[in-house]
């Protein structure tokens, strides 16, 4: 079972790499289209089709040569080609095998550390609805790391998958409190980020972070949302401290908060309830 899940993770990790690049190119083409003449817009429209997530074919990001099946085997193709395009010989980023391996690892860890019961087919289906959440979360983390942005279309997709996951968990486990907690979490987490956005005039966090807050609050519920936000804040702070120690940090440096939020969300989903229960016992609440 673990091997099968890891294989699925590798395949979806490859999809994430393609998804991130295509969403970036589509958004870039949209900006260019607004600035170009009608004749140039037709050319951009053909490029839009080529980079379409559904219609577009896999291609090299450098020479745009269409890739064959032997070029698309997760990790193995990158290793066999020694990290270079088969056709133009330009370097292929380490991002590709790393994201594929990371996604496979998160899939496997999610299965091993799944906090809910896994005894019946419906319960396995609930777990299956969690995996698309992981895919989009990793895609957002990669996108934000590379371009300091959280694309709206991906955040909305994350929220949609999160909604399906919450509904499935509520129905299968016959626990209405899951749905109620999700609504409070979305309002609380998203509302908190929106407040920060308004007070700072968009200087502290961006609009993408606000939308992401609503989506993550929906997925986690109100208690786990607080834990995830705390963990993300500590993680971001620790990262900055490390940069200061190795003398790589400067005051004008911009560090995306999305990857810390998203990784904290996945960790909190898997181990958050155990951490909350431990804290309540320790505090005597």
N, C-alpha and C positions, 0 to 999 in steps of 0.2 A: 504493500500500500504506500509506503514512504517513497519507494522508487518511482511509482506511478505519479505520485503527487509532485515529486521533484522534476520529473520529465515535463509535466504540465507547467510547472514553474519556469523551466528553461524556455519553453515555447512562448509563454506569455511575457517573459522577460524580453525576448526578441521582439515581440509585438510592441512592448512599451517603448523600446528604442525607436522603432519606426513611427509610432504614434507621436512621440514627443517632437521628433524632427518635422513630421508632416504638419502638426498643429502650428509649430513655429513658422514654417514656410507659408501656410495658408493665412496666418495673421499678418505676416509680412507682405504678402501679395495683396491683401485687403487694403493695407495702408497705401501701397504703391498705386493701386487702382484708383483711389480717390484723388491722386495727384497727376494722373496721366490723361492723355487725349483718348478719344474713342477708339482710334486705330490701335494705340498701344494697349488699350483695355482689352481688345480682342485677343492679343497675344498673351496677356496676363490671365485671361479666362482659360486658355488652353493649358497654361502652366498650372492653374488651379485644379483642372481635371487630372493632370499628371500627378499632382501631389495629394489628390483626394484620398482620404482614409479608407474609403470603400472601393473606389474605382481604380486608384493608382496602383501601379506595379512597383515592386521593390527595386531600388536603383542605388547606385553609388552616389553619395552626397557630393563627391568631387566632380567626376566625369559624367554623371547621370546615366551611365550604362546600365541597362536592365540586368538584374541579377538572376542567375539560374538557381535551381534547387540546391545544387552543391555549394553555393555561396551563402546559403541561409540556414545551415545547420547550427543551432546555438552552440557557442563556445568552440566547437570542433572546427568550424569553418575559419574562425578568426585565428586559431592556433595553427591550422594547416597552411594558412596564407601568411603566417608570421606577421599578422597585424597590418597587412597591406592589401589594397584592392587588386584583384586578379587582372584588371584591365588597364588601369592608369598607374598602378603601383604606388599610389599615394597612401599615407598612413591612415589606418582605421583606428579611431579613438579606443582607448582602454575602457571607455564607458560601456561599450557594447557587451563584452564578456562579463564585466563586473555587474551590470544591471541584470543580466541573465542569471548569474549565479546568486545574486542577492535575492531575486524574486523566488528562485527555487528554494533558497534557505528559508525565506519567510513563509512560503507555502508549507514546508515540512514542519517548521516550528509551530505554526498555527495549528496544524493537525495534532502534534504531540502535546501542546500546551492548551488545547481547546478547553475553555472553562465550563462549557455546557455539556450535558449528557450526549453521548453518541452511541445509542443502542438501537435505534430504529431508522428506517429509510427516511421518514420526514425530518428527523434530527440531522441526518447526513445532508439532506437538502438545505437545511438552514446553514450548515457549515459551507456548503457550495455557494450560497449567496454572499458569504463573507469574502470569498476569493476575488470576485470582481472589485470589491471595495479596496482590497490590497493592491490590485493592478493599477487602478486609477490613482491611489495614494502614492505609489512609487513613481508613477508618471509625473504627478504634480511635484514631487520632491526633486526629481531629476530636472524638470523644466525650471523650477524656481532656483535651483543651484546654478544652472547654466545662464539663465537670462534674467534673474531677479524679478520674475513675474509669475503670477498664478492665473493662467488663462481661464476666463469665465466659463467657457464651454466645458472644460474638464472639471471645474468645481461643481457645476450643475450636474454633470454625469455622476460625480462622486455622491452628491446629495441624493440623486435618484436611486443609485444602488444601495445607499445607506437606508433609504426609506423602505426598499424591498426587503432588506435584511431585517429591519426592525419589525415590519409587519409579519414576516415569516416566523421570526423568533416568538413574537407575541401569540400567534395562532398555534404553532406547534407545541410550545411549552405552556399554553393556556395561562399566560401571565400578562394581564392587562397593564400591570405596573411598568412593564418594559416600554410599552408605547407611551404611557404617561410620562415616564422619566425622560424618554427621548424628546418629547415636546418641550418639557421644562429645560432640558439641556440645550436644545436648539435656541430657545428664546434667551436663556441665560448666557451661554457662550457667545452666540452671535451678537446679542445685545451689549455685552461687555466690550467686545471688539468695536462695535459701532460707536459706543460711547467714547472709546479711545480715539477713534478716527475723527469724530466731531470735535472733541476737545482740542486735539492737536492740529486740526485742519489738514489731516492726511500726512503729517510729518512723522508720526510715530509708527503707524502701520498703514498699509495701502488698502484700497477697496477689495482687492483679492483676498486679503487676510480676513476681512469682515465676512465675506461670503463663505470662506472656508470655515470660519467659526460656527456659522449656522449649520453647515454640513456635518462637522465633527461633533458638535453638540447633539445633533440628531442621532448619530451613530452610537455615541458613548452613553448618553443619558447624563443627568445633572451631576451625580457624585463622581463618576469617572471623568467627566469633563474638567472638574476642578483639579483632579489628580493629574490629568494629562497636561493641563496648562502649567501647573507647578513643575512637573517633570521637564517640560519643554523649556521653561524659563531657566531652570538649573542647568540643563544641557547646553543652552545657548551661552550662559554665563561661563560655564566650564570651558567651552570652546574658545571664548575670548581670552580667558586666563591663559590657556595653552598658547594662543597666538602671541600674547604679551611675553610669556616666558621665552619663547623661541624668537622673539623680536621680529615678528611678522605683522604685528598689528599697528595701525595708525588711526588717528581720530576720524579721518574722513572715509574710512573703510565701511562699505555697506555689506552687511551679512544677512542673508535671507533667513527669515524666521520659519518659513513654511516647512522646510525639511525637519526641523526640530519638533514642530507641532505634529506632523504626520507620523514620524517615527514614534513619538510619545503616544499617539493615538493607537497605533498597532500594539505597542507594548502594554498599554493600559487595558485594551480590550482583552488581552490574553492573561495578564497577571494583576490587573487593577483591583478586581473584587477581593482577591486574596490579600492585597496590600491594604485595602480599606478595612477588611475584617480584622487584620492584625493590628491596625492603628486603633480601632474601636476597643479591642480587647486590652491593648496597652494603656489606653487613656481611661478605661473603665466606663465608657459611654454605652 
